[in-house]
């Protein structure tokens, strides 16, 4: 039996019944958005919103997607004319539809000057980003540009052929400024605190290092609205591809599987215009900060706690971890007792219902969301997911016992050795340095905790020497070494 045909514009009509397809003519779409970091999350979230606006008749917002590192997405999607299947799964079943919003694909290292030229096109009015926390070449502890970052040094030496996301933004904004073309809006969709303001700070600093006037132009004339994005998007697996092929009747090399829930909160600051995102369900606000803090601390903070402690306890997925003894009460206690008091809750938000929904989403067995995947790049994530909450709690003189156990889980994880003595594949920009510190300290909490807290790029100068943090983390890490993560969570007793 021959393999199914490949999904493409030519084969779209051969798809199986029940899979929704495009309600618009792609040939009539004009590129208005360049997206840096064309990964699974963008394709399940922002591209889906844009696709819905195309179906509603908007014609100026097709997406040119650019990968800053790997050609994997381009190589998979280019033969499919950028088309892919979006599958939403929960225990009740699944829905599938074809997304056509991505009409062009590039790999930045192959032709950086071509990408800069594309971003400089007057028709491009938004450049959006999902490059992960580490993609901004900043110090997570301070929010400042890392001026010694190898990619930043390269971009200053070769500004016309950048490597970093900030470098591409500066290069394109400089070219538009020189040509008298108004600047595009920079739309960050990554999990960073005050993400628009942070990216403005990083990009304007890089621009200023190139030329003072350019730095002032970026800081004063370019819009960087803050956003909050929320959708759980696991990495696509071979089993997902096989299931999609069976459902679709066509081969899709790069489908995206996600949950039905999605949320996008955007500060409405788009001088050059934007799609009517609100008509696709986005929330346009004047201040995204309360939504962002709620999501980073409740969802992302809980996710990281589940990732480190769940992985150490032997659970491959989030759903398996949250179903294990003690994990659901531990996470709900983390949200209720330690995170919620630090929040300025958005008006009309039903916080109890939001937290109930989070636990239901974590428990979704239809999503194969791996704890190891969430645990990646912890040095870039925990400052906003855990440490921001810890700072507020310490300032209030409040206990941090659950947060301390989550942080201890991260410390045990980055040693690179699991509870059975097996190697952990630690993926993190600081992995080598963290492993060296762990090896030197050994599995001795009294040595390991101060060694890791001393990493100023993560903990800054305020937390590194604070005994109110070091003491509970040492106690939690001691418990992990003595009893293991499963028992530490199942038998957890909060500090009173």
Secondary structure, 3 states (H helix, E strand, C coil): CCCCCECCCCCHHHCCCCCECCCCCHHHCCEEEEEECCCHHHHHCHHHHHHHHHHCCCCCCEEEEEECCCCHHHHHHHHHCCCEEEEEEECCEEEEEEECCEEEEEEHHHCHHHHHHHHCCCCCCEEEECCCHHHHCECCCCCCECCCCHHHHHHHHCCCCCCCHHHHHHHHHHHHHHHCCCCCEEEECCCCCCHHHHHHHHHHHHHHHHCHHHHHHHHHHCCCCCEEEECCCCCCCHHHHHHHHHHHCCECCCCEEECCCCEEEEECCCCCCCCCHHHHCCEEECCCHHHHHHHHHHHHHHHHHHHHHHHHCCCCEHHHHHHCCCHHHHHHHHHHHHHHHHCCCCCCCCHHHHHHHHHHHHCCCCCCCEHHHHHCCHHHHHHHHHHHHHHHHHHCCCCCHHHHHHHHHHHHHHCCECCCCCECCCCCCCHHHHHHHHHHHCCCHHHHHHHHHCCHHHHHHHHHCCHHHHHHHHHHHHHHHHHCHHHHHHCCCCCC
